[in-house]
Amino acid sequence: MTVPFYGHVKQYHSIKSEIDTNMQEVLESGQYVMGPMLKRFEKEFAAFHGMQHAVGVGNGTDALWLTFMALGIGPGDECITHPNTFFATAEAIWIAGATAVFVDSDPKTNCIDPSKIEAAVTPKTKALVPVHLYGQCADMIAIRKIADKHKLLVIEDNAQGIGASGEGFKIGELSDAVCTSFIIQKNLGTFGDGGAVVTNNEQVDRHVRRLRNHGSEKRSCHSFGFNSRLDDLHAGILSAKLKHIHDWSDLRRKWAARYSKGLAKAHNITLPFETPGYRHVYHLYVIETKQAKHRDALLQFLNDEGVDAKCHYPIAIHQQEGYPWGKGARIVGPISNSERNAACCISLPMFPELTEEEVDYTVDRVLEWDRSAK
Ligand SMILES: Cc1ncc(COP(=O)(O)O)c(C=O)c1O
């Protein structure tokens, strides 16, 4: 048996007529960039978050740095995040010209550890950039408190957590803006690249709209800007998929629960931690080997047995070759949890269209390895 890591084509087939209808509508409209389908999706996406504005952009990385720019973050400013996230979180800080400051992650959730943030705050600190890693919200209540105390901006990197929530808060409620990615494999993914900024801040909305479109609000009138727009075909695909995201998240949660139940007695791995009261939407189901030396062996075993497991993310940002490439970067305090996460993580197949047989086969293979691990 083989178990794939992704189910993109299965997902397309499951709602093919809805996606095809929207794509046809765009194709027949003759309006492919900044057309009516983009406007419609932006409205739907803002409403999904219970927020006022959503701006479609070219990808999740652009969503981040366009937001930083819109909020006036640039050279001389510092943004605090953690190093065991996808590279783009820090990359966007550098593109904006600011300094990335890394603090450790929480040993259980692997999201930023709020108790490590204040030691990193300096007069140059402008923003906190929590990531809802693997699909579980960072502790936004603690993060908001720190931001209020030090008068900092908060930008949520929500590339992985669409539809997630925390105990007593929704995504977007406690920040200045939420940035998301629609790349293929995301919980809400298109057939290519895409991203969005969601905000209640009118200035951010207006500024990002201008920046994404050559600094233009009106034909032939420009200010400084870029070209980073979400195409209408992608907006149509996303509009069709958005209607199913809640059910798909439920399915991800169901497979996660089946994995966790099946693997509960394994001795050599740690299972993902769900913070009580939070809705984890399992963009990724990430286990960790208790010993770093076991990680590659387990990964190889699973791959040899037909299970397409992967790692997110095996090389922490500060451990990448050539770091920091002449860019502004600071590490504050030990970051041993982030380093452990990078050294020990394995992502098991996770997508809504998995089957019981695929999940159970994967569980059995992990248990088989676990019994023989030395
Ligand atoms: C946490 C995180 N931030 C940012 C990004 C960047 O998104 P994109 O690939 O659409 O630029 C991604 C995904 O790729 C991500 O997982």
The ligand as a MOL file (V3000), in Angstrom:
LIG
                    3D

  0  0  0     0  0            999 V3000
M  V30 BEGIN CTAB
M  V30 COUNTS 16 16 0 0 0
M  V30 BEGIN ATOM
M  V30 1 C 4.1330 29.7190 7.9960 0
M  V30 2 C 4.2130 30.1790 6.5740 0
M  V30 3 N 4.4290 31.4870 6.3230 0
M  V30 4 C 4.4910 31.9490 5.0640 0
M  V30 5 C 4.3230 31.1180 3.9730 0
M  V30 6 C 4.4900 31.6920 2.6190 0
M  V30 7 O 3.4380 31.4910 1.7600 0
M  V30 8 P 3.6800 31.4080 0.1870 0
M  V30 9 O 4.3790 30.1210 -0.1080 0
M  V30 10 O 2.3080 31.4650 -0.3870 0
M  V30 11 O 4.4970 32.5810 -0.2050 0
M  V30 12 C 4.0670 29.7560 4.1940 0
M  V30 13 C 3.8060 28.7830 3.1210 0
M  V30 14 O 4.3330 28.5260 2.1540 0
M  V30 15 C 4.0350 29.2650 5.5180 0
M  V30 16 O 3.8160 27.9730 5.7840 0
M  V30 END ATOM
M  V30 BEGIN BOND
M  V30 1 1 1 2
M  V30 2 1 2 3
M  V30 3 2 2 15
M  V30 4 2 3 4
M  V30 5 1 4 5
M  V30 6 1 5 6
M  V30 7 2 5 12
M  V30 8 1 6 7
M  V30 9 1 7 8
M  V30 10 2 8 9
M  V30 11 1 8 10
M  V30 12 1 8 11
M  V30 13 1 12 13
M  V30 14 1 12 15
M  V30 15 2 13 14
M  V30 16 1 15 16
M  V30 END BOND
M  V30 END CTAB
M  END
